[in-house]
Amino acid sequence: MAMAVAAVRRLGLAKARCNPALLQAIRTGSSSALASDDSKFESSKDKAHVTWPKVLNSDLAEVDPEVADIIELEKNRQWKGLELIPSENFTSLSVMQAVGSIMTNKYSEGYPGARYYGGNEFIDMAETLCQKRALAAFRLDPEKWGVNVQSLSGSPANFQVYTALLKAHDRILALDLPHGGHLSHGYQTDTKKISAVSIFFETMPYRLDETTGLIDYPAIERSAALFRPKLIVAGASAYSRHYDYATMRRICDKNKAILLADMAHISGLVAAGVVPSPFDFADVVTTTTHKSLRGPRGAMIFYRKGVKEILYDYEDKINQAVFPGLQGGPHNHTITGLAVALKQAASTEFKLYQEQVLKNSARFAEALKGRGYELVSGGTSNHLVLVNLKNKGIDGSRVERVLELAHIAANKNTVPGDVSALVPGGIRMGTPALTSRGFTEEDFEKVAEYFDKAVQIAVKTKEATPGMLLDSDTYRFEKLPRKKLVDFKATLESNEGIKKEVESLRHEVESYAKVFPTIGFEKSSMKYTD
């Protein structure tokens, strides 16, 4: 067995691929020989003091029951709760097996075929396979597109693109955070640079038309003409409609700007071909891999190759920005897990799943509107809905807390017109995670019902908070005594009537959620099943 491994290492990656018998020898090594090796080690007097291999091969529950218990508690939460955060999903068991594999042990600075460490034959195989599957999943010609799969997450990926293609203090135009953008696109306030991107580059936001809740493309064009950005970002974290990539391309060409499409939220939908693809228009495309794509927590950077007016020179710049510019060794276990997820993303079943994500989102939006909720942009064309709660006389922070107590995970979010990100006027929700568990349209009718009950409890709690009165005519609190969120939470915990309502809702939610399959683990393996 050891000789076979050594032989593969001497032959190198190319020869190993061409020698199936050699690889098969590794894959089917004699179990009796392995057992003999173990017994020789254990019986050796010289190794009597070497006790740690046994500990290192012990189960987590034995080695660290405290951490094992935390994981079991999280299993219980995922089983009996409703995950509505649109940036979350339930990755598959096979992906988790790859991420939790021995691929995490290897250090591999550099790229396939050009590493700074030895012993990377199979790491090279995994990364090359991941790149091949990434291009295939999005139906890209490898002569025209390349991909870096080493980036650790979405924000680093965006920053790596900026440092690769821009000079310090070059200008970036991107969607404003309170209007649905993302921190990594360079958010800053009038008094503070919130994102590090805004420290190293000059950033300017574009915004939604607050009347329609849609991106204001004429305003982008005017801003670009005045600001003259070197790079324009088409991408959002809380925008429920499609981008007009063709218009963004035209604006970029007019201003000689690079078009970066950040498809972190929608990459799974793009892979399935159920929403417009940015690849027909963008110069560079970034994405996380754990949202609608349903892979491990990582990121990918796609870049154009070949000839435009002149030869694209993105490949070397982007690869060098990732390593050695901003990262050391890649997370090989994540890359391996991503390869598994990308194979799944190219399947017919994945397309059916993404179609159901959109059906569920559309039904969820209609169910919410039917209960009197205002949605930013009036609805949804993708996997998420952004609810403006202002007409209900409540804010996102308070509703988020009630939802959490009822075992519904959603997140507060700014909506157009907000001045505070800590107490914003909206709630952002999405359908990918629950769709992974098997929820369909009728189930999201029920989810909308639970959400409405939580909002009603939040409004009632705010009314019951000492010093707070609800003006039934204006549904506003500006002219009334204001209490902090901490007072609201205290009322939730102390008011017996409200506590009973929350408990009743939680029981309804748990009873409904427990019927559906768990993803990534079997119910029979759970420690806590209450």
N, C-alpha and C positions, 0 to 999 in steps of 0.2 A: 504493500500500500504506500509506504513512505517513498519507495523507489519510483513508483508511478508518478507521485506528485512531483518529485524532484525532476523526473524526466520531462514532465509538462513544462516546468519552469525553464529548463534548459532549451526546450524546443521553442518557447515563446508563444505568444497568442496566435499568430498566423498558422504555425504548424499544428498547434493543438486543435484548432478548428478543423484542420484537414486530416486529423487523425481520430476518427470516431472511436476506434478500438481503444485508443489510449484514454480518451475521456470516459469511455464505458468502464474501463478498469477502475477508474476512480469512483465512479458512481456505484459500482457493484462490488466494492472491496469485500473480502472475506470477513464475515462476522466472527467466525471462530478465531481468525488471526487477531482481530481487534480485541476480543475477549482475552486472548492469551497475553497480548501486550499489557492490558490493564492489570492482570493478575501478577505479571512480572514486576510491575512498578509497585504494587501494593505489598508484595512480599519482600521487597528489597530492604535490607536492614539500613543501608545507606540513606534511604529515603523516608525513614520512619518519622523524622521531624517535619517532613513536608506534608502538612495537613490541609493547606489551603485549596488545592485542586478540588477536593471533595466539597468544601464550602462554596467554592465558585460555581459548582455544578448543582447546588441545592436550589430547591424551589423558593420563589419569592415569599410565599406564606411562611416558610420555615425560617428564612434568613431575616426578613423584615416584616413581621406581621402587622406592624403599624401602617406601613405604606400599602400593603396588600389589602388592609381593611378600608383604607381611603378609596382604593380602586373599586372595591365591592360596593361601597356607598355610592360611587358615581354610576356604577352599573344600575343600581336601584333607581337612581334619579332619572337616567335615560330611559329606563323601562316604563316608569309610571308617569312620566312627564310629557309635555308637548314642546318640541323644539321648533321655534318659529323664527329664530335668528337667521336671516337669509345668507349670511356668510358661513354658516355651519352646515355640516352634513354628517352622515354616518358612513365611514369608509368600510370597505369589505373586510371580511376575515382574512382573505388571501393577501390583501395589501398590508394588513397589520402583521401578518406572519413574516412578510418580507422586511418590513420596517423593524421588527423585533428580532431580526436574524443576525448571524455573525458578520454580516457585511458592515456592521457598525465598527468592527475592530480595526479595519484597515485604514492607513493614512495614505493619501494619494494626491498630493499637490501636483497640479498640472492637468493635462488633458490626455485622453486615450492615445497611447503610443508615444507620449512625451511627458512622462512622470519624473518627479524628483526622488522617488522611492522605488525600491524593487518589490517584486512579488505582487504586481498589480494586473496579472494576466486576466483574472476573472472579474476584477473591478472594471477593467477596460471593456470586457464583454458586456457587462451590465450597463455601463454608461452608453456605449455605442448602441445597444439595443433600445435603450430608453430614448435616445435621440431619434432613431429610426421610427419608433412607434409614435413619437410626438409629431413628426412630420406627417406620418400616415393618418393619425387621428384627425388632423385638420385638413387632410387632402392637399398637402403642399408638395410642390416639385422640389426635390433636393438640389436641383441645379439653380433654383431661384430663391430658396429660403434655407437658412441654417437655424440651429437652436442651441442655446446653452441651458443645460439642465442642472447646473451646479448652484445657482443662486438659492440662498437659504429661505427667502420669503419675499412677499410682494413689495414691501417698502424698500428693502435692499436692492431688489431687482430694478425698480424705477431709478433709484439713486445711481446704480451702476450704469444705466443707460445715459443719465445726465452727464456723469463724469467721463463716459466714453466719447460722447458726441458733442459735448459743449465745453466751452472754456469757462473759467471762473467768472461769475457775474453776467454770463449770457442770460438772455431773457426767455422765460417760460410762461405760456398762457394756458390756464387750466380751469376747470369748473370749480367754483367757490365751494368750500366745505359746507357752509350753512345751506347751500343750494343742492347738495348731493354729492359733492366732490370728496376727495380723500386727502388725508394729511400729507401723504407722500408726494402730492402734486404741488406742494409749496405753500401751504396755508399760513397766513399771517393776519394779525389784527392791525388796527390803527396804531397800537402802541407796542406790539410785541411780535417777534418772528417766532411763531409756534413750531413750525417744522424746520428742521435743519436745512432742508432744501432751500428755504427762503433766506437762509444765512449766506449760502455759497452761490446762489443764483438769484437773479432779479425775477420775481414772480408777480403775475397780475391775474386776477380772476375774471372769468366770464360767468354769467348767471342765467337763471331761468327767467322767463317772462312771468312775473308774479300773478298775472291775470289768468294765464293758461296752465302754469306749472310746467311748461315745455321749454327746452333750450332755445334761447333767443339767438338764432344764427345770424341775422342781420347785425345784431349788436356785437357778436364775435368778429364779424368782418370789419366793422368800424374800429373795434379795439385793436385788432391785429394791424390795421393800416397805421394807427397812431403809435402803438407800442413796439412794433416790428420784432416780434419774438423769433428766436432761433428754433424753438420747438413748441408745438402745440399738442396738448394732451386731449385725446378723446376717450374719456373713461370716467366712471362714477362708482360710488359705493351706495348711493341711495337715490337712484334715478330709475323709475319704473317704465321708461319708454326706450325705444331703439334710438341709437345715434344715427344721424344722417352722415355716414362716412364719406359719401361722394361730395357733399358740401364742405366737409372738413378738409378733404383733399384739395378741393378747389381753392379754399382760403389759404391753405399751406403753400400751394404752388404760386399763388398770387404774391405771397410775402416771402417766398424762398425759405420756408420753414420745414423742419422735419415733423412728420406726423407720427406721434406715439399713441397707439391704441392700448389702453389698459383694460383688458377684458377679464380681470380677476373674478368678477361676479358671474359672468355669463359664459365662461370658457366651455363648460359642459354643454350648454345649449348650442354654442357655436360648433363644437365637435359633432353634435348630433344633427346639425344642419337645420335646426328649427327656428333660429333667429338669424338676422343678417350677419355676415362675417366681415370682420375688419381687414382681413388679409388682402382683399382686392384693392385696398386703397392705402393702407398704412405702410410706413417705412420700417417701423419696429413695433412689435406686439409683445406686451408683458402679461403674465397671468400668474396668480397663485394656483395651487393645484388641489386644494382641499375643500373648495366651496362647491359649486355645481359640478365640477369635474370629479368630485368624490374620491380624490386620492389622498396621499399623505400630505403633511404640512410642508410645502416647499414652493418653488417658483420656477418659471421658465421664461427665457427671453428669446423671442423669434426675431430674426433680422433678415432683411433682403440681401441677396447675393446677385452676382451677374452685372449687367450693364443697364444703366438708366441713360442719362445724357453722357455721364462718365461712369467709370467703374465704381460700383458701391464699395466702400471701404469700411463697412460696419463690423465685419466678422472679427478681425484682429482687435479692433478697438474695444468691442464689447467683451470679448473673451479676456483681454488683458485687464479690463476694468474689474471683472469678476475676480480673476486670479492673474497676477498677484496684487492687483490694485486695492481691492476691498475685502478679500477673503483669503484664507489659507486653504487647508484641505477640505474637500467637499464632504457632505454627509452621504456616504455611499449607501447606507441602509435606506435613506429617503429616496435616492435616485433609483434604487432597486424596486422599492415599493411603488414609485411613480411609473416605472416600466410596466408593472402589473396593472395599475389603474388605466394607463393609456391603451393597453390591450383591451380592457373592458370598454373603454370609451369608443372603440371602433366597432363594437358589436351591435347587432340589431336590437338586442334587449335594452342597451343603453339609450338608443334612439327612442324606443317606446317609453322608457322611463322619463326622458326629457320632455316628450310630448305630454305626458301626464303631469309633469311639473307645471307646464304652461296652462293646461286645462284646470288644474287645481288653483293656480294663481288667479285665473280669470273668474272662477266661481267664488273664490274667497273675496275678491274685490267686489263683486256684485252683491254678495251676502252682507258685506260691511256697509255698502251704500244703501242697501235696503233697510238697514237699521239706523240710518241717518248720519253715517260717518262721511266726512269729507276726505277724499283721497287727493294727494298732490298729483297734478296732471289729469285728474278725473278718473283714473283707472290704472291699468297695467298692461304692458305688452311683453313682460318677461316674468321672472321668478319672484318678484317682490312687490309689496304694496307699502306705501308710505302714508300713514294716517295722520291727518291734521286734526288734533283734538280740541282746538280752540273753541269750536262751536259747542263743545260739551262742557266747557267751563273747567277744564282740568288740563294738566300738563303731562308730558311723557314720563318724567321721573317718578311721579306718584303712581301712574298706571303701571309702569314697569315693576314697581315694588309689589303691588297687589297681584299682578300676574305671577311674579316669582313665588309668592306665598301660596299661590294656587297651583304651583308646579307647571307654569307656562313660561317658557323662556323667550323673551322678546327684548328689543332694546330701544331705549329712548333715542330720539334723533331730531336734529334741527329741521325745521321746515321754513320756507321763505317767509321773511319778516321777523324771524327770531333774533334776539340779541344775546341770548345766553345758551351756551352749549351744555351747561350743567342742569338747567331746568328748561329744556326745549319743549316746543309745542307739539311734537310728533312722536309716533311709535313706528318703527320699521319692522316689518315681518316678511317672511318668505316661506316658500313651500318645498324646497329641495329635501330637507331632512325628513320631514314626515312622509313625503312621497317615497323616500327610500324604505320607510317602514311599511308601506303598502296603503297609505291613505289615498282616497280618490275624491271626486268632487263632493259627494254626499257627506263625506267626513269633514270636509272644510266648511260645509254649512254648519256643522256642529261646533267646529273650532270658532267660527264667527260668533256663535251663540255664547260660548264660554268667554270670549273676549269682551263681548258686550256686558256680560254680568260683572266682569272684573272692573270695567270702566264705571259701571253704576256703583259698585262698592267704593271705588276710589273717590267718586264725587260725594257720596254719603260720608265718607271718612273726612274729607276736607271740610264739609259742613260741620261735622262734629268736633273738629279740632278747635280748641278754645281760642276765641278771638276771630275766627274765620266765619264769615257769612257769605252766602252765595246770592248775588244780585240776579234774580230770576229774569229780569228784563234784558240785561246786557251780557250776562254770563261772563262778567269781567271782575277781576279782583284788584285792579290797579288802585282804586280809590278807597279800598277797604283795608283794615288792618292785615298785615302780611305775617304769616308764620313760616318758619323754616321747614325744610323737608324733614328734619329730625323730629319736629313736633307732630307732623303727619304720621311718621313711623311709630311714634310713641302712642298715638291714638289707636293705630292698627293693633298694637300689642295690648292695650289696656281696656278698650271698649268691648265689653262682653258681647253685645249684640253684633257688632261688626266682626269680631273674632268668629262667631258662629257662622256668619255668612261666608267668610273666607274658608272656613273648614268644610262647609257644605259644598262650595264650589270645588275645592281641592279634591274632595271625595268623588265628585262627578268626573273631574278630569282624570283622576287616577283609574277609576273604573273603566273609563273609555279607552285610555291609552294602553292599559295592561293587556288588552285583547290582541294587540298587534305584535308582529314579530319583532324581536330585538335584532340589531345588526352588529356583527362582529363578535358576538358571544351568545351562547345558548342560555335560555331561561333556567334550564336544569342545572347550570353551573353556578348560579347566583347564590351567594351567602345570605343576602337579605331579600326576602320575598314578601314583605308585609305591604 
